[in-house]
Amino acid sequence: MKPLCRRASLTAAIGLALAASPAIGQEQSSPGAFPVVIRVDASRPGAEMKPVWRFFGHDEPNYTYMPDGKRLLGQLAALSPEPVYIRTHNLLTSGDGTPALKWGSTGVYTEDDQGRPHYDWTILDRIFDTYREKGVRPYVQIGFMPEALSTHPAPYQHRWKPGGRESISTGWAYPPNDYKKWAELVFQWVKHSVERYGKAEVETWYWEVWNEPNILYWRGTAEEYQKLYDHAAVAVRRALPTARVGGPHVAGTKSAGATKFLRDFLDHCLHGRNHATGQVGSPLDFVAFHAKGSPRFVDGHVQTGIGAQLQDIDRGFEVVASYPELKNTPVIIGESDPDGCAACPSSIYPQNGYRNGTLYASYTAAAFARKYALAERHGVRFDGAVTWAFEFEGQPYFAGFRVLSTNGVPLPVMNVFRMFGLMAGRRLPVESSGEIGLDDIRAHGVSGRPDVSALACLRGGKVVILAWHHHDVDVPGPAADVELTITDLPAAADRLLLEHFRVDNEHGNAFKAWQQMGSPQAPTPAQRVALERSSDLAPIGSPEWVKPDRGTLKLRFALPRQAVSLLVLDAGAR
């Protein structure tokens, strides 16, 4: 039988510090827990379990080749055999490569006294070479505007700091003073990439033009953005006719203004006059928009806003689905997160206090499940969702930035992506008595009863089930006493090897381990080793053999509030 995905020795990958827990196939209960019944039908494999989660991004490209950045890229590449893509701002921004929050630079473009262009690929090559070295691929953002091309170059670099009032929208955000020079810069970049990395490799990349041109990231008009897009897209295709190019990465879709911007862009690409060629239409190989939640700090605790994020996704899919010409065009949620500012730490913005712990993990599991559901509802080709989180080099431990790791130590949310990496094949239907319905969670979030449900998939002899217990409000609550029934297992599955992995306060949670150490900002070598071990994807108990009864298997386990479980049932492990 084919494996679900690369096993890469699960035991080695997770560090196997086995918890002293009851056997996972036996009935367990938790005092005060409420019952939830989850049913998975193994006889009805449906849509592909696409690895839509395998996209990540950040503002600061120069962190890419720094020690913790390189380490994290390697960890992301190891999530799955499917290639992981990295999107980052500021790849064309002028500067010497010194990073700052919400800032980065490559110094790729300058002009001499006569206005003749000079291209310096040194820093860009360092970024892309690091991607190749670590086994990830670029989701290339064409932006921002080099200082010599900006129509309003001064001031150029912003001085934004968390809690400050200064705008980030400075000279890099303006249209070019010469669209032909802009197009030539893009052409030379793609040409250089093909020469350095090869045509076959660059054909696998995504090339997208700019970022959030409907808000402060673009200081031109909507028509000027379309002109910018046309010149860039045509230049990409001139250098590599088989390249994938798309946009517009509009910020949100709920508002009428954002929706109009997206529609006007799509109308332009499909039917409008191309500003670069004068012909009808512009290349559009994928459509991208952004979707963000809206956390609040209420009565001393965080309340995430999953409903707001799902409304963005729902509306964005609806807009794309309204164009029959785009039925088979990939859709990517170019930034898809619980809030809108990765560089805003919880020490200054308390509404972001969900980030270090398991609330971020359970939110992520519940949100991705609804992304699949909304894509199916609208009939769009949903190919990816970019989690806008990476790492911030040299910042305090667990400072509350929206990141995947802190000082090289992965956060609990990283283990949810490790769980997703173990899922493939075809999705299986799931029914849960604890699930919040799609329309309800879209409209109201999870503010009443919690959301307890699962995603499941089948490939070969493996059934894999991801279960979560999410609530938007970050206060303690009772566990869910889950009765999980898998029906219509293949006749050959007379016994299965069961493995159970968990993210909760005691498993896969470096933040909790750090707190128990006294929250040291200078961990000792022994503490550092312990933190790294605590950040691994952790098992509940030891693997064990379980026997279905006439094709049906029943399991019972306690699932704490804001926890996520992954259960792997393998009939081929003989």
N, C-alpha and C positions, 0 to 999 in steps of 0.2 A: 504494500500500500504506500501511496505517496505521503510524505510527512506534511503536516499542516504548514510548517515553515521550517527554516533552519532551526535545529534544536541547539546547536552550538553549545552542547552540554549545559543544559539548564542548571544542573547542579553547580557547575563551575561559575556560570554567569551570575547566579544569584548569591553566591557566597555561602549558601546552606548553613546558616545558623538556625537549626531547627527549633521551633518553639515547642514548649512542653504543653501541648494542647490535646484535648480529646481527639480520638480518631475522627476523621472528617466524614466518614460514611455513616457514623452513628448519629442518633438523635441528640441534639444539644438544645439547650434553652438558656435564656438570660432573664434574670429576675426583672419583672416589669415590662418585658418585651411584648410587642404586639404582633399578631400573626400575619404573615404574608404568604400567599400561595402563588408560585411561579410555575408555569407549564411551558415546556419546550417540545415542539413536535419535530422529531428527527426525520420524519418521512416526507417533509415538504420543503426541500431546499429551494430557495427563491433567487433573489438578485445577488449579484456578486458582492462579496464583502470587500469593496474597494478600499485600499489603504489611503483614504482621504486625509488622514491625520498626519501624514509624513512630510509636512511643510512647516518650516519655522522661519522666524524673521526678527530683525532688530534694526535700530537706527544707526548704530555705531559700527561701521565696517572694519575699523582698525582693531577692534577686539578679536577679530577672526584669527589672527596669527599670533596673539598673545598666549601665554602658557595655559591659562584656564579656558580660553576660547578654543584652542586646539584640542584640549582634553575633552571639552564638551562636544565638539564636532565628531570626535571619534566615538563617543558614547551614542550620539544620535545615529551615526552610520551603522552601529551595531544593533539598532532596534529591530531591524527587519532585513530580509534579503532584497526588498524593494528599495530603490534609491530614494534617499532623503534629499529634499530641496531646501536651500537657504536663500531667503530674500532679505536684502538690506538696502537702506537708504544711502545716499551720499556717495555713490560710486563715481560720480563725475565732479564732485564738489572740490573747489580749489582749496589748497592748504598743504601742509607738510606731513600730514598723517597723524598728528597729535590728536587723540580722541578727547571728547568731553561728553557729558550727558546730552543726548539728542543731537549729537554732532559727530561727524567724521569727514575725512577728506582723502583724496588721492593725488591731487595736483597734476592730473593727467593732461590738462589743456592750458596752454599759455599762448601769447602772441608776441612777436617782436615789435620793434618800433614802427615797422611798416605794416603792421596788422597781419603778418603771415603766421599761420598756425604752427605750433610746435606740440608734438604729442610725446608724453613721457609715461610709459606703461609700467614703470617700476613697482609702484604700490599696488596698482590693480593686479599685476601679475602675482604679487606676493599673496594677495587675497585669494585669487583663483587657484594658484598653485597649492595653497593650504587646503582648499576644498578637495582638490584632486588627491593630495597626499592622505587626507583623512577619509576619503571614500564617499563624499557627498557631492551634490551637484548644485550649480547656481540657478536660482530663479532670478534672472537679471533684471534689475530695475534701472531703466535708462533715466538718470537724473542724479544730482540736480544741476542747475545751470552754473557752468564755470564763470569765474569772476570776469574774465575778458569777454565773455559773450553776453553778460547780463545787461539788460536795458537800464537797470538801476543798481549798479554794483555796490554802492556805499550806503550804509554799512553792510559788510558782507557776512562776516561770522557773527552769529548771535551770542549773547552772554547769559542765556537762560540758566537758572538754577532752581531746584525744587523749592516751592513756596514763593518764588519771585514773581514779579509782574511783567518782566520783559518778554516781548513776543519773540518766538523763534523765527518769524517770517521776515527774513532780511534779504540781502541781495541775491542769494542763491535761488530764491523762489520766483524770480521774474522771467518773462519771455526772453528769447534771444534777440540780440540786435541784428542778427543776420541768420536767417533760416537756412541758407545754403551752407554756411559754415557749421551750423548745428547738424545738418544732415551729413556733412562730410565727417564730422567727429564720430557720429554713430557708425557710419560706413567703415571708417578706419578701425574702430573698436571691434566690430564684428569680424572684419577681415583679419585683424591681428589675432583674434581668438581662434579662428579657423587655422591659421598658420601655426599657432602655438599648441593647440590641443587636438586638432584634427576635425575634419568635417563631420564624421560620424558622431563624435562626442558633442559638438556644438549643436547638432540637430536635436539632441535630447534636452537642451536647455529651453527655458521659457524666457522670452524677451518682452518686458512690459514697459510702457511709456509713462513715466512719472508716478506720482503718488498723490491721492486725494486732491485732485485738481478743483474740486468744488468748495474747498475751504482754504485755510491759510497757507497750504503748501504750494499754492499757485496764485500769483499776483496778476494774472492776466484774465481775459474774458474766456467764456466757454468756447467761442469761435477760435480764439487764439490757441486754446488747448488743442482743438481739433487740427489746427494748422501744425502745431508742434508734433502731434501724433502722426499726421500724414507724412511729414518729412522724415521722421524717425523710422516709421514702419517701412516706408519705401526704401530707405537707406539700408535697413536690416536685410530686406529681401534682395537688394542689389548686391550685397556682399555674400549672402547665402540664400538662394531662392527657396530652399527647403526649411528655413528657420521658422520657428513658431513665435508669433508676435501678437500682442493683445493689450487690453486695457478695459476701462479707464481707471480702475481702482478707486472708484468714487467712495467717499466717506459716508457710510450709512445709506439707507434707502427709505427710511420711514417718512422723512419730511418730503413735502411736495417739491421743494427746490432740488433735493438730491435725486428724486425720481425723475424730474424733468431733465436734469443734467445727464443722467444715464440714458434716458430715451433719446435725447437729442444726439448724443454720441453714437448710439446704435443706429439711429436713422441716417446719420452722416456716413458711417462706415458702410452701410448697406446700400444707400441710395444717393448720397450727396456727392458733390464735386470735390475731388481730391485736390487739396491745395498744392501738392507737389507735382502731380502729373496732369491735372486738368481733366482727368477721366472720371467716370462714375465709380464710386466705392473706394474703400481703403482696406488693406489686409486686416483680418480679424480672426485669429486662430483660437482665441479663448476670450471669454468675458470675465472680468473680475470686479468685485465690489467688496466693501468692508462691512463688518457687523460687530457691534460692541454691546455689552451689557451695561448696567448702570447701578453699581453698588452704592449703598448709603451707610452712614453711621447713625444708628438709632438707639437711644437709651443705653448707650455704653457698649453696643455690639454691632458687628458688621451684618448688613443684609444685602446679599448679592441680588442682581436683577436679571435672571436668566430670561425672563419674558421679553425684555427689551431687545436682547440679542437675537432671539428667535423671530421677533417682529421684523428686524432688519433682513434676516435671511429669507423669511417668507416673502417679503415684498420684493427683494432682489430676484428670487427665483420666479416670482410672478411676472415681473417685467421681462425677463429673458424668455419665459415660456410664451409670452404674447407675440413673439416673432417666429413664425413658422420656419423662416430661413435659418434660425439658430437652434433647431431641435437637436441636432447632433454636435453642436459646438460645445466644447468643454467649458464648464463654469467653475471658477475658483474663488472662494471667499478669501480675498487677499490678506485680510487681517481679521481674526475671529477670536474674540477674547471677552472675559467678564467685565473689562473696563477699558478706558481709552488711553492710559498713560503708563507705559512700562517703567519710565524713569522717575515716577512719583512715589517715593517710599512711604510706607505706612507710618513711619515716625512723624511725618508731616501731614500726610493724607490718611487719617484713620480709617476711612472707608475701604482702603486697600489692605486692611489687616488680614484678609482671607488668604493671602498669597503663600505664606510659609507653610501652612498646615494642610489638613486633609480636606477642608472646604473647597480649595482649588481643585483637588483631585476628584471629588464627587461631582462637582459642577461640570468638570470637563467630560466625565463619562456620560452624564445625563444630557449634556448639550450635544455631543457628537451623535448620540442616538437619535435626537430630534432633527439633526441636519440630514441624516439619511431619510428620515420619514418625510420631511418637507420636500426633499428632492424627488422622492417617489410621487408625492401628491401632485407636484407641478409637472412631472414628466421631463425634467431637465437632466442633462448629462453632468452630474456632479463629480468632478475629478479631484478636488482638493480644498482644504481649509488651512490657512496659514495661522499657526499659533505665534503671536507676536511676543516672543519671550526667548531670551538667550542667556547672557550673563553680563555682569558689570565688573570689569577687572579692578581689583584693588579697593573695593568697597567693604564696609564691615560685614561680618557674618550675619545672615538672616536680617538684612536691613529693611526688608519689606518691598523691594523692587519686584516687578513682575518678571521673574527669571525662571530658568530651568535648573540652575545650580548657583550656589553661592560659594566663592572661593574654592571652586572645584568640587564641592559636595552637592550631589543632586538633591532636589527638593522632592517631597512626596508626589507632586504632579508628574514628575518624570516617570514614576513607576506605572502610572496609567498608560503612558505611551509605550512602555515596555510590554504592558498587557496587550495593547492594541497590536503590537508587533507579533504577537503569538496567535493572532486571529487571521484567517484567510478562508478561501473557498466560497461557499454559498451561505447566505444568511438564512436562518431558520426562524419560523414564526414563534413569537413569545407572547404569552398572556400572563399578566400579573395583577393580582387583586390590590397591589399597592401602588400601581402606576397612576400618575397624573396624566390625563388625556392630552393629546397634542394641542387641541384648541384651547384647553384650559391653561396649560402651562405657558402657551404662547401669549395668552391674554393677561394672565395674573401671576405668572411665575410660580414659585413654591413657597407660599406664605402661610398656608393652612396645614393640612396633613402633609407628611413628607412624601417624596417620590421614591418608590422602591421598585425597581424593574431590572430588565436585563437585555443585552444583545447576545445572540447566539449564532454560531456558524458551524458548518460541517465541511470537512474535506477528507476524503479517503476514509480512514477509520477513526477519525478524531472529531469529537464534538467539543467545542470550546464555548464557555458561557461567561460573559462579563456582567456582573451584578453590582448595583450601586444602591446606596441609601443617601439621598440628597435632601437637604432643606436649605432654602436661601438664607434663613436666619441662623447666625452662628451662635447658638446657645445649646446647652446640653439637652439631650432627649433620650428616650428609651431606644433600645436596639430593636431591630426587626427580627422576629423569629421566622426564618424563611424555610418553607417546605418547597423544595425544588423537585419537580417531576419531569423526567425526560421520557417521552413515549415513542413507540415505533422505532426503537433502535434496530439496526440490521441484525438478522438472525445469527450472523457470524460473531456478533458482539456478545458472546456468552460470558465473557468477563472483560473488565476494562481496568486499566491503571488510572487511578484518580490522583491528580495533584491539585492543590488549592493554594493560591497565592492571595495576599491581602495587603491593602494599604489602609491603616487605621492608626490609632495612637501608639500601638505597640509593634507595628510591622511596617517596614518600608518607610520610616518616618525619621529622618535625620534631625528635623526641627525639634521634635519631642526629646530625642536623645540629647541634643545640645542644651535644651532647657534643664534637663535632669542633671547635666554636668555643672549647672550654675551659669549658663550662657556665657562661656568664655570668649572674648574677642581675640585671644592669643592661645588657642588650644595647645596643650602639650603634644609631643609626638604620639603618645599613647591615646590621648583624646582624639587626635586627628584620625588615627586608625579606626577607633570605635565609631566615629562619625561616618566614615566612609562605609564601614560594614553596615551601619544602620540605614544607609541610603539604598542598599540593594533591594531588589524585589524579593520579598520574604515569603516563605511558605508557612502555611498553617499545618502543623503536624508533619508526619512523614507521608510519602506516597503510599497508597494502599490499593489492593485489588478489591473491586466491587463487582457483584453479580446482578445483572438485571433479572427481573422476574417476567418471563414471557414478553421480552422486548421493552419492559418499563423499568426504569430505575428511579427510586426516590431517595433524596438526600435531605438532610436538615441541618441548618447551621444558623448561628446568631450573626447578624450583620449590623454592627454599630452605626449610629448616626454619622454621616459624612465619611463612611467607609466604602471601599470598592474591593470586590473579590473577583478573581479569575479562577474558574474551574476547568481543568483539562481532563477529558475522558478519552483514553487512547486504547482502541481495540487492537492496535498493531504492536503494542509493546509486549512482546512475548519473550 
